[in-house]
């Protein structure tokens, strides 16, 4: 079946099935809730029309899709079929989950004696009808999935859709659990001094979300933990992307909550007096979410660590039992570790760790920048006697942001810089990392663009003042804008200097590599061949030792044969002497041939006439030698295929948001 035909059948089947499901839900709600006669007739007519229209459409399209699947094993394991069936599960379980959440909220509202909801029985019947009908649809989807899994050995595409479905529910369950725990803790903090705020609504919602999200999270996590020992599962991009996103989101949210809690706690210390109820009302949201978010951070780190562990115990064994197997087990584990380390860890773990570390650097740098901005703003205003009325809040924001951001930035950035300064392959991989180079260029971009816009705002005010229309507080405003310009300039200059240092270290490493890469040129006795090659090599690889051997003298000796690469003209390759032919056959290094003019031979390339062709060939050969010196290293990549496209699109959107944020920062932070 063609992809378009398959897409059409499964898309129509999914839409028509959902039409039938919600039509049946409407019928159940109309018949069980005791609506007035006129409303009941309208409800039944609408729902019945949905069922009568959707059911035959679904039956026809599913019959066609199922007939092809039974006849063709490849069709049964197609990705679109998996997307359809797991889409049915998701579309059925999600409404069941949200309606269960609503029932629990209603129950807690009654327990906490909150204002009664109108038509409570009707609401419960509506939710229960949606839950039962959607669970029936989910049961059908599960039956079809199990039939497919038993019928034929499905391929990686089918398994990939299942993996995506499971991790999506893991994130949903954990997100609901964290949100519910945050609201519950926040309500408990406000119970200390309730004030006018009724925290029972927040407590009811938080408990309901916690009771719904925690089982989903734990159940899905237990299923996913079964794949811990499977290398293919741990290598899957879907799993790594999901856990990496969870880790980054949890880390960022934890730092933001820490900042909010610290900022609110600093206000009384700075002299801003508040009522106890108002203080707890503002402190409760960040402080209540701090513990659940920190738990999600640790949980996501543990998941990634377990995924990337090189050795897994046998199913059903315990660490004590494994240790009791003695030296034989240890030898097998070490051998397995060595094989797995070569296969997996170098390709995934370093770049994944760098991605996480640079995310922490980004959070810490943003917090440090904002904290310095606020602290200097308060200092300038206080020195000029123009401090605003809420300067204590501004000062608390600055201190809190700096206290949270600076340690995070210093801790991660120091380690990353130390790694990039290493000599040899580890340092080179760190410097060549796409993550590091992207971060440095992004920081440089932020510094340049931020300086440009903030300087433009400052010049605008100065020009207006020069033209006779000064603003009321020209000096304080100008100094505040100058402060913003200086901070952005410092950001750009610092990261430009880091890039320059990386380049210097890389250049020193390259020169050492060139010095250990001797080059041999086999040249004719006459003509500019040797001179042009030596000149081009001096420009591209100035430290590489170059030796010229006229091939009329016969084969090179043992000293010259130690060269890493030999450059020779095409005429020597076409008509070598017997000694040179044997030498070239036994030469262990690389051979670079220049397509020089040979009588009776035509090269399938266009070259300029005369010495210009030879000069061009010499430059190209020298560049090829430089590439050989650098080594044919492939850049470390964490993602491939569709996920790489997703990351590129996300990076473009993030760059646009960064640019607009910098513009707003330059315009709004400066008075």
HUBELGI-V773913 format. One record per residue. N is the residue number from 1. SS is DSSP state (hx for helix, st for strand, lp for the rest). PHI is phi in radians with two decimals (999 if undefined). D_LAST is the distance of its C-alpha to the last C-alpha in Angstrom with 1 decimal. Layout:
BEGIN
n	ss	phi	d_last
N	SS	PHI	D_LAST
N	SS	PHI	D_LAST
END
This chain:
BEGIN
n	ss	phi	d_last
1	lp	999	64.1
2	lp	-1.19	61.4
3	hx	-1.11	57.7
4	hx	-1.15	57.0
5	hx	-1.12	60.0
6	hx	-1.10	59.0
7	hx	-1.08	55.4
8	hx	-1.10	56.8
9	hx	-1.09	59.3
10	hx	-1.30	57.0
11	hx	-1.16	54.0
12	hx	-1.13	56.3
13	hx	-1.08	58.0
14	hx	-1.16	54.7
15	hx	-1.12	53.5
16	hx	-1.17	57.0
17	hx	-1.12	57.3
18	hx	-1.13	54.1
19	hx	-1.09	55.3
20	hx	-1.14	58.5
21	hx	-1.02	56.8
22	hx	-1.33	54.5
23	hx	-1.17	57.5
24	hx	-1.13	59.6
25	hx	-1.06	56.7
26	hx	-1.11	56.6
27	hx	-1.09	60.3
28	hx	-1.10	60.3
29	hx	-1.15	57.7
30	hx	-1.17	59.5
31	hx	-1.42	62.8
32	hx	-1.80	61.8
33	lp	-1.70	59.3
34	lp	1.15	61.6
35	lp	-1.28	59.7
36	lp	-1.03	61.2
37	hx	-1.03	63.7
38	hx	-1.17	61.6
39	hx	-1.20	58.5
40	hx	-1.12	60.9
41	hx	-1.11	62.6
42	hx	-1.15	59.3
43	hx	-1.13	58.1
44	hx	-1.15	61.4
45	hx	-1.10	61.6
46	hx	-1.15	58.1
47	hx	-1.19	58.6
48	hx	-1.15	62.2
49	hx	-1.14	61.2
50	hx	-1.10	58.6
51	hx	-1.18	61.3
52	hx	-1.19	64.0
53	hx	-1.45	61.8
54	hx	-1.32	60.1
55	hx	-1.11	63.2
56	hx	-1.16	65.4
57	hx	-1.12	62.6
58	hx	-1.12	61.7
59	hx	-1.07	65.4
60	hx	-1.16	66.2
61	hx	-1.23	63.2
62	hx	-1.20	63.6
63	hx	-1.08	67.3
64	hx	-1.13	66.8
65	hx	-1.16	64.2
66	hx	-1.22	66.5
67	hx	-1.10	69.6
68	hx	-1.20	68.0
69	hx	-1.17	66.7
70	hx	-1.22	70.1
71	hx	-1.48	71.7
72	lp	-2.34	69.2
73	hx	-1.11	67.9
74	hx	-1.15	65.0
75	hx	-1.19	64.0
76	hx	-1.19	64.0
77	lp	-1.77	61.6
78	lp	-1.19	59.3
79	hx	-1.12	55.5
80	hx	-1.13	55.1
81	hx	-1.15	57.7
82	hx	-1.11	55.9
83	hx	-1.07	52.6
84	hx	-1.11	54.5
85	hx	-1.19	56.2
86	hx	-1.26	53.2
87	hx	-1.16	51.1
88	hx	-1.07	53.7
89	hx	-1.05	53.3
90	hx	-1.15	49.5
91	hx	-1.17	49.6
92	hx	-1.59	52.2
93	hx	-1.25	50.9
94	hx	-1.12	47.2
95	hx	-1.09	48.3
96	hx	-1.08	50.8
97	hx	-1.18	48.0
98	hx	-1.17	45.6
99	hx	-1.24	48.5
100	hx	-1.08	49.6
101	hx	-1.07	46.2
102	hx	-1.13	46.4
103	hx	-1.10	49.8
104	hx	-1.14	48.6
105	hx	-1.09	45.7
106	hx	-1.08	48.3
107	hx	-1.11	50.5
108	hx	-1.20	48.0
109	hx	-1.06	46.9
110	hx	-1.24	50.5
111	hx	-1.13	50.9
112	lp	-1.49	47.8
113	lp	1.02	49.0
114	lp	-1.38	46.0
115	lp	-0.91	46.4
116	lp	-1.13	49.1
117	lp	-1.47	48.3
118	lp	-1.08	50.3
119	lp	0.93	53.3
120	hx	-1.05	53.0
121	hx	-1.09	56.2
122	hx	-1.08	55.1
123	hx	-1.10	51.9
124	hx	-1.13	53.9
125	hx	-1.12	56.4
126	hx	-1.02	53.8
127	hx	-1.19	52.2
128	hx	-1.14	55.6
129	hx	-1.09	56.8
130	hx	-1.12	53.9
131	hx	-1.13	54.3
132	hx	-1.15	58.1
133	hx	-1.16	58.1
134	hx	-1.18	55.3
135	hx	-1.18	57.2
136	hx	-1.12	60.3
137	hx	-1.12	58.4
138	hx	-1.14	57.1
139	hx	-1.10	60.7
140	hx	-1.10	61.9
141	hx	-1.08	59.2
142	hx	-1.13	60.1
143	hx	-1.07	63.8
144	hx	-1.18	63.2
145	hx	-1.14	61.1
146	hx	-1.14	63.7
147	hx	-1.11	66.3
148	hx	-1.14	64.5
149	hx	-1.14	64.0
150	hx	-1.44	67.7
151	hx	-1.25	69.0
152	lp	-2.40	67.8
153	lp	-1.24	65.9
154	lp	-1.30	62.4
155	lp	-1.60	60.4
156	hx	-1.16	57.0
157	hx	-1.10	55.2
158	hx	-1.11	56.5
159	hx	-1.12	55.7
160	hx	-1.15	52.2
161	hx	-1.15	51.5
162	hx	-1.07	52.9
163	hx	-1.10	50.7
164	hx	-1.11	47.6
165	hx	-1.08	48.7
166	hx	-1.15	49.2
167	hx	-1.22	45.9
168	hx	-1.11	44.1
169	hx	-1.24	45.8
170	hx	-1.06	45.1
171	hx	-1.16	41.3
172	hx	-1.12	41.7
173	hx	-1.10	43.7
174	hx	-1.16	41.6
175	hx	-1.09	38.4
176	hx	-1.12	40.1
177	hx	-1.12	41.4
178	hx	-1.15	38.1
179	hx	-1.11	36.4
180	hx	-1.13	39.3
181	hx	-1.11	39.4
182	hx	-1.10	35.7
183	hx	-1.15	36.1
184	hx	-1.15	39.3
185	hx	-1.11	37.8
186	hx	-1.09	34.8
187	hx	-1.14	37.2
188	hx	-1.18	39.4
189	hx	-1.15	36.5
190	hx	-1.23	35.8
191	hx	-1.11	39.5
192	hx	-1.05	39.1
193	hx	-2.53	37.4
194	lp	-1.05	37.5
195	lp	1.15	35.9
196	lp	-1.49	35.6
197	lp	-1.45	34.8
198	lp	-1.60	38.0
199	lp	-1.42	37.8
200	hx	-1.15	41.1
201	hx	-1.09	39.6
202	hx	-1.16	37.5
203	hx	-1.16	40.6
204	hx	-1.09	42.8
205	hx	-1.14	40.6
206	hx	-1.13	40.1
207	hx	-1.13	43.8
208	hx	-1.11	44.7
209	hx	-1.13	42.4
210	hx	-1.17	43.6
211	hx	-1.25	47.3
212	hx	-1.54	46.9
213	hx	-1.27	44.7
214	hx	-1.08	46.5
215	hx	-1.10	49.9
216	hx	-1.09	48.6
217	hx	-1.11	46.7
218	hx	-1.17	49.7
219	hx	-1.14	52.3
220	hx	-1.17	50.4
221	hx	-1.10	49.7
222	hx	-1.19	53.4
223	hx	-1.13	54.4
224	hx	-1.18	52.1
225	hx	-1.15	53.3
226	lp	-1.16	56.7
227	lp	-1.58	55.5
228	lp	-1.07	54.3
229	lp	-1.47	57.5
230	lp	-1.61	57.4
231	hx	-1.09	56.0
232	hx	-1.09	55.4
233	hx	-1.20	53.2
234	hx	-1.24	51.2
235	hx	-1.48	50.7
236	lp	-1.10	49.6
237	hx	-1.12	46.2
238	hx	-1.04	45.7
239	hx	-1.14	46.0
240	hx	-1.12	43.9
241	hx	-1.14	41.1
242	hx	-1.08	41.2
243	hx	-1.23	41.3
244	hx	-1.18	38.6
245	hx	-1.11	36.3
246	hx	-1.08	37.2
247	hx	-1.10	36.6
248	hx	-1.14	33.2
249	hx	-1.15	32.1
250	hx	-1.14	33.6
251	hx	-1.11	32.0
252	hx	-1.10	28.5
253	hx	-1.15	28.9
254	hx	-1.12	30.4
255	hx	-1.13	27.6
256	hx	-1.13	25.0
257	hx	-1.14	27.3
258	hx	-1.08	27.7
259	hx	-1.07	23.9
260	hx	-1.09	23.8
261	hx	-1.15	26.8
262	hx	-1.16	25.7
263	hx	-1.06	22.3
264	hx	-1.18	24.1
265	hx	-1.22	26.8
266	hx	-1.37	24.5
267	hx	-1.03	23.1
268	hx	-1.10	26.4
269	hx	-1.18	26.6
270	lp	-1.59	23.3
271	lp	1.73	24.5
272	lp	-1.55	23.1
273	lp	-1.51	26.3
274	lp	-2.37	27.2
275	lp	-1.13	30.4
276	hx	-1.07	32.5
277	hx	-1.15	32.7
278	hx	-1.17	28.9
279	hx	-1.10	28.4
280	hx	-1.19	31.1
281	hx	-1.09	29.8
282	hx	-1.38	26.4
283	hx	-1.42	28.3
284	hx	-1.05	31.1
285	hx	-1.06	29.6
286	hx	-1.23	28.3
287	hx	-1.25	31.2
288	hx	-1.17	33.7
289	hx	-1.51	32.8
290	hx	-1.14	32.7
291	hx	-1.16	36.5
292	hx	-1.08	37.4
293	hx	-1.19	34.8
294	hx	-1.10	36.0
295	hx	-1.12	39.5
296	hx	-1.12	38.7
297	hx	-1.09	37.3
298	hx	-1.13	40.5
299	hx	-1.12	42.6
300	hx	-1.16	41.2
301	hx	-1.14	41.6
302	hx	-1.15	45.2
303	hx	-1.09	45.9
304	hx	-1.14	44.8
305	hx	-1.11	46.7
306	hx	-1.18	49.8
307	hx	-1.12	49.5
308	lp	-1.71	49.4
309	lp	-1.17	52.1
310	lp	-1.36	55.0
311	lp	-2.21	57.9
312	lp	-2.06	58.6
313	lp	-1.27	61.4
314	lp	-1.17	64.2
315	lp	-1.01	63.8
316	lp	1.51	65.0
317	lp	-1.57	65.0
318	lp	-2.06	63.2
319	hx	-0.99	61.9
320	hx	-1.17	64.9
321	hx	-1.14	67.4
322	hx	-1.14	65.8
323	hx	-1.18	66.1
324	lp	-1.22	69.7
325	lp	-1.33	70.7
326	hx	1.47	70.8
327	hx	-1.12	70.8
328	hx	-1.09	71.6
329	hx	-1.12	68.5
330	hx	-1.09	66.4
331	hx	-1.10	67.8
332	hx	-1.10	67.2
333	hx	-1.14	63.6
334	hx	-1.14	63.0
335	hx	-1.09	64.5
336	hx	-1.14	62.4
337	hx	-1.07	59.3
338	hx	-1.08	60.1
339	hx	-1.15	60.6
340	hx	-1.19	57.6
341	hx	-1.08	55.4
342	hx	-1.19	56.5
343	hx	-1.39	56.0
344	hx	-2.11	52.8
345	hx	-1.09	50.6
346	hx	-1.08	49.9
347	hx	-1.42	48.8
348	hx	-2.03	46.6
349	hx	-1.10	45.6
350	hx	-1.06	43.8
351	hx	-1.22	41.6
352	hx	-1.14	41.0
353	hx	-1.14	40.1
354	hx	-1.09	37.7
355	hx	-1.03	36.0
356	hx	-1.16	35.5
357	hx	-1.09	34.4
358	hx	-1.24	31.8
359	hx	-1.14	30.5
360	hx	-1.10	30.1
361	hx	-1.05	28.5
362	hx	-1.10	25.9
363	hx	-1.06	25.2
364	hx	-1.13	25.1
365	hx	-1.16	22.9
366	hx	-1.10	20.3
367	hx	-1.13	20.4
368	hx	-1.14	20.3
369	hx	-1.09	17.4
370	hx	-1.12	15.3
371	hx	-1.10	16.8
372	hx	-1.08	16.1
373	hx	-1.03	12.4
374	hx	-1.23	12.2
375	hx	-1.13	14.7
376	hx	-1.17	13.2
377	hx	-1.07	9.8
378	hx	-1.14	12.2
379	hx	-1.09	14.4
380	hx	-1.10	12.0
381	hx	-1.13	11.1
382	hx	-1.20	14.8
383	hx	-1.16	16.1
384	lp	-1.58	14.3
385	lp	1.22	15.2
386	lp	-2.09	11.9
387	lp	-1.16	12.1
388	lp	-1.21	11.3
389	lp	-1.13	14.5
390	lp	-1.77	14.4
391	hx	-1.13	13.9
392	hx	-1.14	17.3
393	hx	-1.14	16.5
394	hx	-1.09	13.6
395	hx	-1.14	16.2
396	hx	-1.11	18.9
397	hx	-1.10	17.2
398	hx	-1.13	16.7
399	hx	-1.12	20.3
400	hx	-1.12	21.8
401	hx	-1.11	20.3
402	hx	-1.23	21.4
403	hx	-1.16	24.7
404	hx	-1.50	25.5
405	hx	-1.32	24.2
406	hx	-1.13	25.3
407	hx	-1.10	29.0
408	hx	-1.12	29.2
409	hx	-1.14	27.9
410	hx	-1.12	30.0
411	hx	-1.09	33.1
412	hx	-1.34	33.1
413	hx	-1.20	31.8
414	hx	-1.08	34.3
415	hx	-1.14	37.2
416	hx	-1.16	36.3
417	hx	-1.18	35.9
418	hx	-1.12	39.2
419	hx	-1.17	40.9
420	hx	-1.23	39.6
421	lp	-1.49	41.0
422	lp	-1.17	44.5
423	lp	-1.54	47.3
424	lp	1.54	49.5
425	hx	-1.12	49.1
426	hx	-1.02	46.8
427	hx	-1.16	44.1
428	hx	-1.15	44.7
429	hx	-1.11	44.3
430	hx	-1.16	41.0
431	hx	-1.23	39.6
432	hx	-1.42	41.0
433	lp	-1.03	39.6
434	hx	-1.09	37.7
435	hx	-1.11	35.4
436	hx	-1.16	34.4
437	hx	-1.14	34.1
438	hx	-1.13	32.0
439	hx	-1.12	29.6
440	hx	-1.12	29.3
441	hx	-1.19	28.7
442	hx	-1.14	26.1
443	hx	-1.15	24.2
444	hx	-1.11	24.6
445	hx	-1.05	23.5
446	hx	-1.07	20.3
447	hx	-1.13	19.6
448	hx	-1.20	20.4
449	hx	-1.17	18.7
450	hx	-1.08	15.4
451	hx	-1.09	15.6
452	hx	-1.10	16.5
453	hx	-1.27	13.7
454	hx	-1.18	10.9
455	hx	-1.15	13.0
456	hx	-1.09	13.4
457	hx	-1.12	9.8
458	hx	-1.19	9.9
459	hx	-1.12	13.4
460	hx	-1.03	12.6
461	hx	-1.16	10.6
462	hx	-1.17	13.5
463	hx	-1.14	16.1
464	hx	-1.07	15.1
465	hx	-1.15	15.3
466	hx	-1.15	18.6
467	lp	-1.53	19.9
468	lp	1.64	19.5
469	lp	-2.22	16.5
470	lp	-1.27	13.8
471	lp	-1.36	10.7
472	lp	-1.02	11.4
473	lp	-2.03	9.4
474	hx	-1.16	9.8
475	hx	-1.13	10.8
476	hx	-1.06	8.4
477	hx	-1.14	5.4
478	hx	-1.14	8.4
479	hx	-1.13	9.6
480	hx	-1.12	6.9
481	hx	-1.20	7.4
482	hx	-1.09	11.0
483	hx	-1.07	11.2
484	hx	-1.15	10.5
485	hx	-1.06	13.0
486	hx	-1.13	15.4
487	hx	-1.15	15.5
488	hx	-1.14	16.3
489	hx	-1.12	18.7
490	hx	-1.07	20.3
491	hx	-1.05	20.8
492	hx	-1.20	22.5
493	hx	-1.12	24.5
494	hx	-1.09	25.8
495	hx	-1.28	27.1
496	hx	-1.12	28.5
497	hx	-1.16	30.4
498	hx	-1.11	31.7
499	hx	-1.08	32.9
500	hx	-1.13	34.6
501	hx	-1.12	36.3
502	hx	-1.03	37.5
503	hx	-1.14	38.9
504	hx	-1.15	40.7
505	hx	-1.12	42.3
506	hx	-1.13	43.4
507	hx	-1.18	44.8
508	hx	-1.11	46.7
509	hx	-1.12	48.1
510	hx	-1.17	49.0
511	hx	-1.14	50.9
512	hx	-1.13	52.8
513	hx	-1.16	53.7
514	hx	-1.13	54.8
515	hx	-1.13	57.0
516	lp	-1.75	58.8
517	lp	-2.25	59.3
518	lp	-1.18	62.3
519	st	-2.11	63.0
520	st	-2.02	66.4
521	st	-1.94	67.1
522	st	-1.61	70.6
523	st	-2.18	71.1
524	lp	-1.25	74.1
525	lp	-1.18	75.9
526	lp	-2.13	74.7
527	lp	1.73	71.7
528	lp	-1.50	68.0
529	hx	-0.97	67.4
530	hx	-1.15	66.9
531	hx	-1.10	64.9
532	hx	-1.15	62.4
533	hx	-1.17	61.9
534	hx	-1.09	61.5
535	hx	-1.12	59.0
536	hx	-1.16	56.9
537	hx	-1.17	57.2
538	hx	-1.13	56.0
539	hx	-1.37	52.8
540	hx	-1.51	52.1
541	lp	-2.28	53.6
542	lp	-1.13	54.0
543	lp	-1.61	55.1
544	lp	-1.30	57.7
545	lp	-1.22	61.3
546	st	-2.06	63.1
547	st	-2.10	66.9
548	st	-1.93	68.9
549	st	-2.20	72.4
550	st	-1.14	74.7
551	hx	-1.27	76.1
552	hx	-1.22	79.5
553	hx	-1.46	80.0
554	lp	1.72	80.2
555	lp	-1.28	78.1
556	lp	-1.13	75.5
557	lp	-1.40	76.6
558	lp	-1.14	75.2
559	lp	-1.10	72.5
560	hx	-1.21	71.0
561	hx	-1.20	71.4
562	hx	-1.39	68.7
563	lp	-1.09	66.1
564	lp	-1.35	63.4
565	st	-2.55	63.6
566	st	-2.12	66.1
567	st	-1.87	65.5
568	st	-2.52	68.5
569	st	-1.36	69.4
570	hx	-1.12	70.6
571	hx	-1.12	74.1
572	hx	-1.26	74.6
573	hx	-1.20	73.6
574	hx	-1.33	76.1
575	lp	-2.26	79.0
576	lp	-1.42	78.7
577	lp	-1.29	81.6
578	hx	-1.10	83.2
579	hx	-1.14	81.8
580	hx	-1.22	78.2
581	hx	-1.09	78.6
582	hx	-1.15	79.6
583	hx	-1.13	76.8
584	hx	-1.12	74.1
585	hx	-1.15	75.4
586	hx	-1.63	75.2
587	lp	-1.20	71.9
588	lp	-1.49	69.4
589	lp	-1.52	66.2
590	st	-1.49	64.2
591	st	-2.13	65.7
592	st	-2.06	63.8
593	st	-1.85	65.9
594	st	-1.67	65.2
595	lp	-1.33	66.8
596	lp	-1.29	68.7
597	lp	-1.19	71.4
598	lp	-2.29	74.7
599	lp	-1.11	77.7
600	lp	1.49	78.6
601	lp	-2.11	75.2
602	lp	-2.16	72.2
603	lp	-1.54	68.8
604	lp	-1.44	66.8
605	lp	-2.47	63.8
606	lp	-1.70	63.0
607	lp	-2.27	62.8
608	lp	-1.15	62.7
609	lp	-1.32	66.0
610	lp	1.24	67.2
611	hx	-1.18	65.4
612	hx	-1.09	62.0
613	hx	-1.12	62.9
614	hx	-1.16	63.7
615	hx	-1.12	60.5
616	hx	-1.11	58.5
617	hx	-1.12	60.5
618	hx	-1.14	60.0
619	hx	-1.10	56.2
620	hx	-1.13	56.4
621	hx	-1.14	58.7
622	hx	-1.14	56.6
623	hx	-1.14	53.6
624	hx	-1.12	55.8
625	hx	-1.11	56.8
626	hx	-1.07	53.1
627	hx	-1.11	52.6
628	hx	-1.16	55.7
629	hx	-1.13	54.4
630	hx	-1.15	51.1
631	lp	1.61	53.0
632	lp	-1.51	52.8
633	lp	-1.55	50.3
634	lp	-1.49	48.8
635	lp	-1.13	45.1
636	lp	-1.21	44.7
637	lp	-2.22	43.7
638	lp	-1.56	43.2
639	lp	-2.18	43.6
640	lp	-2.64	45.9
641	lp	1.20	46.9
642	hx	-1.07	44.9
643	hx	-1.13	42.5
644	hx	-1.13	41.5
645	hx	-1.11	40.6
646	hx	-1.06	38.6
647	hx	-1.14	36.6
648	hx	-1.11	36.0
649	hx	-1.08	34.8
650	hx	-1.09	32.5
651	hx	-1.16	31.1
652	hx	-1.11	30.4
653	hx	-1.11	28.6
654	hx	-1.10	26.7
655	hx	-1.11	25.7
656	hx	-1.13	24.4
657	hx	-1.12	22.4
658	hx	-1.10	21.0
659	hx	-1.11	20.0
660	hx	-1.13	18.2
661	hx	-1.14	16.6
662	hx	-1.14	15.3
663	hx	-1.08	13.9
664	hx	-1.11	12.1
665	hx	-1.10	11.0
666	hx	-1.17	9.7
667	hx	-1.47	8.0
668	hx	-1.65	6.8
669	lp	-1.20	6.3
670	lp	-1.52	3.8
671	lp	-1.09	0.0
END
